[in-house]
Structure formats: structure tokens, C-alpha cells
Amino acid sequence: MAVIAVSLAGRPYNVRVQRGLLGDIAQACGPRLRKAVVPIVTDANVHAAWGAAVEASLLAAGKQPAWRVLSPGEKTKSWESLSALVDWLLELEVERGDHIIALGGGVIGDLTGFAASILKRGCNFIQVPTTLLAQVDSSVGGKTAINTAAGKNLVGAFHQPSLVLADPDALDTLPPREVRAGYAEVVKYGLLGDAAFFDWCEANGPALLAGDAQARETAIAASVEAKARVVAEDERETTGARALLNLGHTFGHALEAQTGFSDRLLHGEGVAMGMVLAARYSARRGLMAAAEADRISAHFAATDLPHRLSALGLNCAGETLVQHMLHDKKMDAGTLPFVLMRGIGSAFLAKDVELADVARFLDAELAV
């Protein structure tokens, strides 16, 4: 078991990484479950895979789970889902001192966390992430949000969980594509600030994706430790340190928008392609060696993740993708900062990027 502390002034919490947590969730949550009825928000896929085990643990502890089972996918992160979820929690008479369990991937964690942030001006919640992407990224740090017609995650709040329980066994029930998508966020931590961890990914990524339990636990713990350090330094993305966690996301979110936030391109796949584009654009600007950008692309190719923009079949111009970027929540006084790289393990925030140049770069990438 690994226990990683997220050290925030006045509200620290732990992230536990341990196999078997889902089957022992009542004990893992402990006195946080102070009432007989425990509200749990999940999706249909997770409920089918893990609902019985979670329910058995709670019933054995004298607790009664109240399930809110939602449809899988990004479309669930909507105003309609948020409104219905808040009404359901109010019907359950959830109080501010209670804990809502978010059992699922990033969609469930984001939606439940946002609902908890606004319910009675702030209720407690516990993140129980069941995807690799959620375990290494979205469940830690308190970013919660829903999507709107204007773009992804544009309405939300910073609201930290009280506890995060990451069970690597949950990954055994995921489709391989979902695990690969989450793996992109693991690689991100090496690219943005730890070249040695990227080396580890090159050596161990295939084993992780093939199901190696030790590789998965190591990757989850290392990723959470990296994110916890950044979150402790810059909880609300005000100093710039946390902005580095957006490596690949500006490009990636534009690709997701172009594909309609659908299963055509999963979030992690968009981030993988986004990191390749960030590296190649950095090389175009002379910031990093082209060979290093090629190395990043080669690793994603070896792990069956997107690495060539033209292969996505977007049928659009670079300017179209740039227009999606204009809705990015990081826009500041008409300028969009980009996370670029000076090399593997050396990311930085660039505030002098001209979007017209990005459009020309994307046109070239779409044609390759």
C-alpha cells in the first residue's frame, strides 16, 4: 500500500493506492460514513463491475448504499445531469458533514465533485477512481467541472475531496483502450518534469498496459506523488506551477471538441496526441531537439496511442482547431498560454504564442 499526502493548508487529505480497496470500501472510508445511508454516484459500467462488491462491504458494516447510476461518457457531464444529481442528493437529505462517494472515472468524479461543491455551499465527498486516468490525475487536486456547448470543463469549481481510494484491481475490468488512454497521463508526469520517469515509462509501459500489477501500482503512486507536490504548491493554478499539468491539454481539448467529445477520441488519447503536438511545436520553434520530439511520438506509437494528427481523419483546417482553443478556460486578456517543452522533463508556460502560427503548424501536421 502507498499513502500519499496532499498537503493543503487547513484541509490535507490522503490518497491510498492499494489492491482490494473496492471490496473493503467501508473500512477504508471509516468514520467518514457517519450515517446509515451512503450516497454513491457511479455509471452503469462501473456499477455492473463493482457494484456488488462495494454494496457487500457497506452492508456488512451496517450501511445502506443509495445508488445514483448514470450513463457512461462525457455527455453525462452536463447541466441536466448536475441538476438532477443535486436534486437527488437533497432528497436524500445529505448534510454538509456527510460524504458522497464518487465511484468511477473522470466523468463521475468531476460531476460528483462539482455537485458536492455547490450543495449547501459545500459538502464532503470521497473519490474512488476506477480508471487509470482518474487514478493518476483527475481524482487528485480538486478540479471539478461539467461541459457546456461552448467547450469542455468551462463551468466548475475547485473542491478538494476528503479522501482518494485508488484500487489498481479496478483496471482489470477496463477495456484495453481505456487503460491506454489513462496511460497517456502517466507519461505526462515524465515529460513535464521528470525525465527519469519517462525513461521508466519507456521500459515498463508495455508491461503496465499488459496488466503487470507491480508496474501499475508503481505508476499510480509515482504519478499521484508528482501531482500532489504541484497541487500543494499551486492549488488554484495561480502561480503557474499547476498550469504545467496541462501539458498536451490545449491541443487535446481542441481535438476532443472537433470530434464532438465522443468515443471517437477519448480524453487520454487527445492528451497523448496533444503532447506529441506540443513537443513538435516546441521543436518547430527551436526550443527542443526534433529527435526528442520524435522519441515522444515513438513511445506513443509503441503503446498504440495517437501520434500522427493526420491519422485522426479530422477533415478540418488548423484554423478550425485554433477556434476551439479560443474557448479554453486558460485564456487571459485575449492571450492563450501554451505548455511547451525545452526537452523531455522540462516543460514551461509560454505566453508569447501566436495562434496564427499554431494554425499554420497544425495545417502542416494535418497534411503529413
C-alpha positions, 0 to 999 in steps of 0.5 A: 500500500502507498499513502500519499499526502496532499498537503493543503493548508487547513484541509490535507487529505490522503490518497491510498493506492492499494489492491482490494480497496473496492471490496473493503470500501467501508473500512477504508472510508471509516468514520467518514460514513457517519450515517446509515445511508451512503450516497454513491454516484457511479455509471452503469459500467462501473456499477455492473463491475463493482457494484456488488462488491462495494454494496457487500462491504457497506452492508456488512458494516451496517450501511445502506448504499443509495445508488445514483447510476448514470450513463457512461461518457462525457455527455453525462457531464452536463447541466441536466445531469448536475441538476438532477444529481443535486436534486437527488442528493437533497432528497436524500437529505445529505448534510454538509458533514456527510460524504458522497462517494464518487465511484468511477472515472473522470466523468463521475468524479468531476460531476460528483465533485462539482455537485458536492461543491455547490450543495449547501455551499459545500459538502464532503465527498470521497473519490474512488477512481476506477480508471487509470486516468482518474487514478493518476490525475483527475481524482487528485487536486480538486478540479471539478467541472461539467461541459457546456456547448461552448467547450469542455470543463468551462463551468466548475469549481475547485473542491478538494475531496476528503479522501482518494481510494485508488484500487489498481484491481479496478483496471482489470475490468477496463477495456484495453483502450481505456487503460491506454488512454489513462496511460497517456497521463502517466507519461505526462508526469515524465515529460513535464518534469521528470525525465527519469520517469519517462525513461521508466515509462519507456521500459515498463509501459508495455508491461503496465498496459499488459496488466503487470500489477507491480508496474501499475501500482508503481505508476499510480503512486509515482504519478499521484506523488508528482501531482500532489507536490504541484497541487500543494504548491499551486492549488488554484493554478495561480502561480503557474506551477499547476498550469504545467499539468496541462501539458498536451491539454490545449491541443487535446481539448481542441481535438476532443471538441472537433470530434464532438467529445465522443468515443471517437477520441477519448480524453487520454488519447487527445492528451497523448496526441496533444503532447506529441503536438506540443513537443513538435511545436516546441521543436518547430520553434527551436526550443527542443531537439526534433529527435526528442520530439520524435522519441515522444511520438515513438513511445506513443506509437509503441503503446498504440496511442495517437501520434500522427494528427493526420491519422485522426481523419479530422477533415478540418483546417488548423484554423478550425482547431485554433477556434476551439482553443479560443474557448479554453478556460486558460485564456487571459486578456485575449492571450492563450498560454501554451505548455511547451517543452525545452526537452523531455522533463522540462516543460514551461508556460509560454505566453508569447504564442501566436495562434496564427502560427499554431494554425499554420503548424497544425495545417502542416501536421494535418497534411503529413 
